């Protein structure tokens, strides 16, 4: 059957005649790509409880650390995964799930019991004007202009997918006068117009420090405003683009809350760059003092050899301790684990239930 799907360059196309072969053809076309097979090794009997490998590089060491078993995931697959991927291609939409090579892509797109089927759509194109050392999204000083039809096309696609929660994020667009804020806001309004009950989270950049852009997005009708601090304050200059910094990021989240006090605010941090426990604790303290509602912590994973190397693979037990500390600080929700990302299905399940409960009670004054 597989031989009939092969088209040698010197021969004409062979038409597939039976249903099984046609199904196989569509599965190959719409399923995971080669890069997804390469990056998702299947664990071979080793568990995090028994793992004895090296988890931290010492100063001066350049060899990359071996990936521990708790960071190895299954190949992306499933009916919803295939359907969403096909829809994205046909509508020329981008997801940060694919661009950032997220390890949770298959499970987030599929949903399940006590989980929300989610997708993280990247608007304003797929080319960023910044170059953070951890990020695999392509960069350019002069990216193509945004597609004016993207807000409407995005809304149509999302409302057809049957998902419960969508995250809209974007590349940084320092080349645009408003950083893309109006485009972001229009996309939210188009979604809410078609499906008012669908929860929308916007994970934005810092708009170059122009807080008018933050206000535009915060007042667009979204439910959650997210902006990531990315790393502890002490490592900002080394890891993030020079145009980004911790103070500016905190001001974004404060402004979002001021612009619309009823929304949830959220931020995320990556571990594994060599930060100390004291630095992580301080970052969490500062975020809670700033009134941020939700906080997530996850493991940094080097996307390519061109990016900054992992200094440490943080043990799952340490992530559990940070979860406990976040709860003690009073965050509405704290997600902490090696595979946790800022757009994370478990958090979205909690946020959905939290917001729905608040709306039913008519008490949207969040703690």
PLY file of the C-alpha trace (Angstrom):
ply
format ascii 1.0
element vertex 367
property float x
property float y
property float z
element edge 366
property int vertex1
property int vertex2
end_header
0.00 0.00 0.00
2.76 2.44 0.87
4.53 1.85 -2.45
1.52 3.20 -4.33
1.88 6.52 -2.51
5.42 7.09 -3.75
5.90 9.35 -6.76
9.38 8.92 -8.28
10.49 12.14 -9.99
10.69 10.47 -13.42
7.18 9.02 -13.38
3.69 10.52 -13.57
1.45 10.71 -10.50
-0.11 7.40 -9.52
-3.75 7.91 -8.54
-4.80 6.21 -5.31
-7.94 4.14 -5.89
-8.83 2.45 -2.65
-10.10 4.02 0.56
-7.38 2.61 2.81
-4.63 4.07 0.66
-6.39 7.44 0.50
-6.72 7.48 4.28
-3.04 6.64 4.65
-2.16 9.42 2.22
-4.10 12.04 4.18
-2.60 10.82 7.46
0.91 11.22 6.10
0.10 14.64 4.64
-1.60 16.11 7.72
0.23 14.28 10.50
3.42 15.14 12.39
6.44 16.32 10.42
9.95 14.92 10.54
11.07 17.52 13.08
8.35 16.39 15.49
9.57 12.80 15.32
13.16 13.90 15.89
12.42 16.09 18.92
9.98 13.69 20.63
11.97 10.68 21.72
9.90 7.95 23.37
11.08 7.09 26.91
12.73 3.68 27.15
11.89 2.44 30.62
13.71 5.20 32.49
11.72 7.27 34.99
12.52 10.45 36.84
12.60 8.55 40.14
15.48 6.36 38.91
17.30 8.82 36.64
20.97 9.21 37.59
22.14 11.37 34.69
23.79 14.75 35.01
21.32 17.62 35.43
23.59 20.69 35.60
26.56 21.97 33.61
29.44 23.27 35.67
31.09 26.64 34.83
33.32 26.25 31.78
31.61 23.09 30.50
30.24 23.35 26.95
28.79 19.89 26.39
25.01 19.83 26.09
23.15 17.98 28.83
21.31 14.79 27.98
17.52 15.18 28.02
16.10 13.57 31.20
13.14 11.17 30.89
10.56 13.56 32.35
11.03 15.87 29.35
10.42 13.21 26.71
6.93 13.23 25.23
4.91 11.22 22.74
4.73 12.02 19.04
1.91 14.55 18.36
-1.14 12.74 17.00
-4.89 12.35 17.38
-8.00 13.25 15.42
-8.28 16.80 16.76
-4.55 17.39 16.25
-4.81 16.35 12.59
-7.95 18.40 12.01
-6.53 21.57 13.57
-3.23 21.26 11.73
-5.04 20.84 8.40
-7.26 23.84 9.14
-4.27 26.00 10.07
-2.52 25.19 6.82
-5.58 25.88 4.68
-6.21 29.27 6.33
-2.51 30.25 6.46
-2.61 30.74 10.22
0.33 30.29 12.58
0.50 28.78 16.06
3.18 29.40 18.64
2.73 25.70 19.47
4.47 24.83 16.19
6.80 27.83 15.88
8.17 27.35 19.42
8.23 23.53 19.13
6.10 23.11 22.24
6.20 19.60 23.78
2.52 19.83 24.83
1.10 20.45 21.37
-0.72 17.14 20.90
-2.41 17.10 24.31
-3.38 20.77 24.24
-4.98 20.48 20.82
-6.82 17.28 21.72
-8.18 18.18 25.18
-9.67 15.41 27.32
-11.20 14.75 30.72
-10.63 17.71 33.05
-8.75 19.43 30.26
-9.67 22.20 27.87
-9.01 21.73 24.17
-6.87 24.77 23.37
-4.76 26.27 20.66
-2.36 29.20 20.80
-2.68 31.28 17.65
0.12 33.64 16.64
-1.17 36.79 14.98
0.74 39.59 13.22
2.71 37.11 11.13
5.45 34.63 11.99
8.48 36.94 11.94
9.64 38.83 15.03
11.55 42.12 15.17
13.43 40.95 18.26
15.94 38.19 18.86
15.74 36.70 22.36
18.34 34.00 22.95
15.81 31.36 24.00
13.28 31.73 21.17
13.12 29.77 17.90
10.72 32.12 16.06
12.38 33.63 12.98
13.43 37.28 13.10
13.79 40.28 10.80
14.15 44.04 11.16
11.52 44.52 8.46
8.98 41.68 8.55
6.09 41.55 6.07
3.09 43.77 6.90
0.26 42.16 8.88
-2.52 40.52 6.89
-5.55 42.84 7.22
-7.87 39.84 6.86
-6.14 37.89 9.63
-8.47 38.96 12.50
-11.57 37.78 10.64
-9.93 34.61 9.28
-8.61 33.75 12.73
-12.02 34.22 14.33
-13.74 32.07 11.69
-11.23 29.25 12.13
-11.29 29.30 15.93
-15.08 29.29 16.14
-15.23 26.28 13.79
-12.78 24.19 15.84
-14.97 23.51 18.86
-12.32 24.56 21.37
-13.17 26.07 24.75
-10.26 28.42 25.27
-7.97 30.20 22.84
-4.72 31.99 23.46
-3.78 34.76 21.05
-0.13 35.67 21.06
2.15 37.40 18.62
5.65 38.13 17.56
7.00 41.52 18.61
6.27 44.14 15.96
8.46 47.11 16.86
8.12 48.19 13.21
4.43 49.08 13.67
3.36 52.42 15.21
1.18 50.75 17.86
3.14 47.50 18.06
0.15 45.66 16.59
-2.22 46.47 19.48
-5.17 47.44 17.25
-4.75 44.24 15.22
-4.76 42.21 18.44
-7.88 43.96 19.71
-9.74 43.53 16.43
-9.04 39.78 16.50
-10.51 39.50 20.01
-13.62 41.44 19.02
-14.14 39.27 15.93
-13.94 36.11 18.06
-16.31 37.40 20.73
-18.76 38.57 18.07
-19.01 35.04 16.68
-18.75 33.09 19.93
-19.24 35.22 23.07
-18.78 32.28 25.45
-15.34 31.28 24.17
-12.68 32.39 26.64
-9.88 34.45 25.13
-6.42 34.98 26.58
-4.00 37.43 24.99
-0.30 36.84 25.53
1.22 40.09 24.32
4.63 41.66 24.03
5.52 44.89 25.81
4.65 47.22 22.90
8.03 48.87 23.34
6.93 50.28 26.67
3.98 52.18 25.14
1.22 51.41 27.64
-1.47 52.76 25.31
-1.12 49.49 23.39
-1.66 47.52 26.60
-4.83 49.48 27.31
-6.13 48.88 23.77
-5.80 45.11 24.14
-7.01 44.97 27.75
-10.25 46.72 26.83
-10.96 44.61 23.72
-13.17 42.07 25.51
-10.58 39.44 26.45
-10.75 37.36 29.64
-7.06 36.92 30.53
-4.16 39.27 29.87
-0.77 37.55 29.87
2.72 38.91 29.41
5.81 36.91 30.29
8.74 38.11 32.35
10.56 35.06 30.86
13.50 34.86 33.32
14.54 36.14 36.75
15.45 39.86 36.88
19.18 39.14 37.19
19.30 37.27 33.84
17.11 39.58 31.74
19.94 41.32 29.89
21.67 38.03 29.07
18.61 36.12 27.82
16.05 38.59 26.46
16.35 41.08 23.62
17.92 44.36 24.77
14.61 46.18 24.22
12.91 44.09 26.92
13.44 44.22 30.68
11.80 43.13 33.93
10.54 46.56 35.02
8.91 47.18 31.66
7.20 43.79 31.75
5.80 44.40 35.23
4.46 47.78 34.08
2.59 46.04 31.24
0.76 43.73 33.64
-0.02 46.54 36.08
-1.45 48.66 33.27
-3.62 45.79 32.02
-5.17 45.46 35.48
-5.71 49.20 35.74
-7.34 49.32 32.31
-9.75 46.51 33.17
-9.72 45.43 36.84
-11.98 42.40 36.21
-9.55 40.50 33.97
-7.05 37.93 35.17
-3.39 38.76 34.64
-0.76 36.10 34.12
2.98 35.79 33.67
5.48 33.00 33.18
9.10 32.24 33.89
11.52 29.66 32.51
14.01 27.84 34.72
17.27 26.22 33.69
19.47 29.21 32.82
21.52 28.93 36.01
19.29 31.04 38.26
19.45 30.52 42.02
16.53 29.60 44.27
16.83 33.00 45.91
16.44 34.70 42.52
13.36 32.64 41.63
11.79 33.39 45.01
12.46 37.11 44.55
10.89 37.10 41.07
7.75 35.43 42.40
7.58 37.88 45.32
7.83 40.88 42.99
5.14 39.54 40.67
2.70 38.93 43.50
3.43 42.38 44.95
2.57 43.80 41.52
-0.90 42.23 41.77
-0.41 39.54 39.12
-3.04 36.79 39.46
-1.51 33.70 37.82
2.09 32.51 37.70
3.61 29.60 35.77
7.06 28.04 35.87
8.50 25.65 33.29
11.77 24.18 32.07
13.75 25.98 29.38
14.58 23.61 26.52
17.15 24.70 23.95
15.29 24.76 20.60
18.36 24.62 18.33
22.15 24.64 18.65
22.10 28.37 17.85
20.28 29.22 21.06
21.56 29.57 24.61
22.37 26.22 26.20
20.53 24.72 29.13
22.54 25.14 32.32
20.30 22.91 34.43
17.40 20.51 34.03
15.39 21.31 37.14
14.10 18.24 38.95
10.29 17.74 39.16
10.51 17.84 42.96
11.88 21.40 42.79
8.99 22.45 40.56
6.58 21.07 43.16
8.18 23.28 45.79
7.73 26.36 43.60
4.06 25.44 43.14
3.66 25.30 46.91
5.43 28.63 47.32
3.20 30.27 44.70
0.12 29.04 46.52
1.49 30.43 49.78
2.00 33.83 48.16
-1.66 33.93 47.19
-1.60 33.64 43.41
-5.06 32.73 42.09
-3.34 29.93 40.21
0.23 28.61 40.12
1.34 26.04 37.54
4.82 24.62 37.98
6.38 21.66 36.20
9.03 20.72 33.64
6.57 20.76 30.72
4.46 23.69 31.90
4.32 26.56 29.44
2.63 29.95 29.75
-0.18 28.67 27.51
-0.85 25.45 29.36
-3.96 23.25 29.25
-4.21 22.54 32.98
-4.05 26.22 33.80
-6.61 27.03 31.17
-8.95 24.42 32.65
-8.66 26.11 36.03
-9.00 29.61 34.59
-12.09 28.62 32.59
-13.86 27.25 35.66
-12.74 30.18 37.79
-14.05 32.78 35.34
-17.30 30.93 34.69
-17.96 30.68 38.42
-17.28 34.39 38.88
-19.58 35.31 36.02
-22.40 33.18 37.40
-22.09 34.79 40.80
-21.73 38.22 39.28
-18.60 38.77 41.39
-15.80 39.63 39.01
-13.77 41.50 41.64
-10.76 39.19 41.68
-8.43 38.88 44.67
0 1
1 2
2 3
3 4
4 5
5 6
6 7
7 8
8 9
9 10
10 11
11 12
12 13
13 14
14 15
15 16
16 17
17 18
18 19
19 20
20 21
21 22
22 23
23 24
24 25
25 26
26 27
27 28
28 29
29 30
30 31
31 32
32 33
33 34
34 35
35 36
36 37
37 38
38 39
39 40
40 41
41 42
42 43
43 44
44 45
45 46
46 47
47 48
48 49
49 50
50 51
51 52
52 53
53 54
54 55
55 56
56 57
57 58
58 59
59 60
60 61
61 62
62 63
63 64
64 65
65 66
66 67
67 68
68 69
69 70
70 71
71 72
72 73
73 74
74 75
75 76
76 77
77 78
78 79
79 80
80 81
81 82
82 83
83 84
84 85
85 86
86 87
87 88
88 89
89 90
90 91
91 92
92 93
93 94
94 95
95 96
96 97
97 98
98 99
99 100
100 101
101 102
102 103
103 104
104 105
105 106
106 107
107 108
108 109
109 110
110 111
111 112
112 113
113 114
114 115
115 116
116 117
117 118
118 119
119 120
120 121
121 122
122 123
123 124
124 125
125 126
126 127
127 128
128 129
129 130
130 131
131 132
132 133
133 134
134 135
135 136
136 137
137 138
138 139
139 140
140 141
141 142
142 143
143 144
144 145
145 146
146 147
147 148
148 149
149 150
150 151
151 152
152 153
153 154
154 155
155 156
156 157
157 158
158 159
159 160
160 161
161 162
162 163
163 164
164 165
165 166
166 167
167 168
168 169
169 170
170 171
171 172
172 173
173 174
174 175
175 176
176 177
177 178
178 179
179 180
180 181
181 182
182 183
183 184
184 185
185 186
186 187
187 188
188 189
189 190
190 191
191 192
192 193
193 194
194 195
195 196
196 197
197 198
198 199
199 200
200 201
201 202
202 203
203 204
204 205
205 206
206 207
207 208
208 209
209 210
210 211
211 212
212 213
213 214
214 215
215 216
216 217
217 218
218 219
219 220
220 221
221 222
222 223
223 224
224 225
225 226
226 227
227 228
228 229
229 230
230 231
231 232
232 233
233 234
234 235
235 236
236 237
237 238
238 239
239 240
240 241
241 242
242 243
243 244
244 245
245 246
246 247
247 248
248 249
249 250
250 251
251 252
252 253
253 254
254 255
255 256
256 257
257 258
258 259
259 260
260 261
261 262
262 263
263 264
264 265
265 266
266 267
267 268
268 269
269 270
270 271
271 272
272 273
273 274
274 275
275 276
276 277
277 278
278 279
279 280
280 281
281 282
282 283
283 284
284 285
285 286
286 287
287 288
288 289
289 290
290 291
291 292
292 293
293 294
294 295
295 296
296 297
297 298
298 299
299 300
300 301
301 302
302 303
303 304
304 305
305 306
306 307
307 308
308 309
309 310
310 311
311 312
312 313
313 314
314 315
315 316
316 317
317 318
318 319
319 320
320 321
321 322
322 323
323 324
324 325
325 326
326 327
327 328
328 329
329 330
330 331
331 332
332 333
333 334
334 335
335 336
336 337
337 338
338 339
339 340
340 341
341 342
342 343
343 344
344 345
345 346
346 347
347 348
348 349
349 350
350 351
351 352
352 353
353 354
354 355
355 356
356 357
357 358
358 359
359 360
360 361
361 362
362 363
363 364
364 365
365 366
